[in-house]
């Protein structure tokens, strides 16, 4: 029997409970996977607390790494014994063993550990499309990046610097400034909605930034818009402080013909080919040392609720993983 974490109703971390499942024979296109490490992401929190609706009861988890135990009919991409990782659905990553679609597994090179893969793949794919598709970041780019001290922010900061960007990081507290500088930020600001835009303007000699990456939402939205140069791009990809209010199109016009987008990982991994391409780029970046997964803490699978508490309360300073 294998442990699995489930929840029957939305709520606090305490709604998570441990169940067991028997090993299953994989069906057409599936594998039975023995997991070694499981990634914990903020999306898991929003699914658990009901901000993102799920049919209930449900499992959780969109990211993991481990070894293929057995394969079902039609599977040629992987074989038993392969070291693999995955990100995105189907849900159910909070488990010691699980069924998973073979076509969404990514083979791991010897130089990338299970823990590294589980800490980086979901966040890394998000960073990859944000930096390379949503806005093509390069040597001429000046960008504003929130949450640089967190798991995703650390990946984005490292990768953006490798691409040649000038990165202004934003953190929530003074204690996080040095951590943000350690991942390559050229400047770091402690968030204050009343002064952020003016601080950005000062750092850029009045030009402001080409693109803002904002996962915060309600409390930061106006400051983010005001930090953009004319025709700059506002990338709103999270809402940790709550959803933003509706935006009048005239507001974007009045602030300099700004662009606004709300991208999602689903739209950027809709096809298997696109998913595999982005995932391979992430794993290659880890292997090359372009991005270094920073694991803040590892919890036993049975303590998934504690992991959620740490992530939701802002205690974490990097990636969180679970181990069966």
Buried (B, 14 or more C-beta within 10 A) or exposed (E): EBBBBBBEEBEEBEBBBBEEBEEBEBEEBBBBBBBBBBBBBBBBBBBBBEEEEBEEEBBBBBBBBBBBBBBBEEBEBBEEEBBBBBBBBBBBBBBBBBBBBBBBBBBBEEEBBBBBBBBBBBBBBBBBBBBBEBBEBEEEBBBBBBBBBBBBBBBBBBBBBBBEBBBBBBBBEEEBBEBBBBBBBBBBBBBEBEEBBEBBBEBBEEEBBBBBBBBBBEEBBBBBBBBBBEEBBBBBBBBBEEEBEEBEEEEBEEBBEBEBEEBEBEEBBEEEEBBBEBBEBBBEBBBEEBBEBBBBBBBEBBBBBBBBBBBBEEEBBBBBBBBB
